[in-house]
């Protein structure tokens, strides 16, 4: 019998990366540049705020913060 690892909800302070498959299937991908930089898919980015189903993410690079849907993000595990 295998026990699955419980998925923790993403919240302020969580380290995350963008799930490429979920992002590319989203309506947001249709409205954005198709070639996102690799650092968003590799992570980590830090969630600064959560509002409804969106999270504000700050990357460890000199780039602007971005709002992404929570279902497009996965927890970054070191």
Secondary structure, DSSP 8 states (H G I E B T S, - for coil): -----------TT-EEEE-HHHHHTSHHHHTS-SS--HHHHH--EEEEEEETTEEEEEESSSS--EEEEGGGEEE---
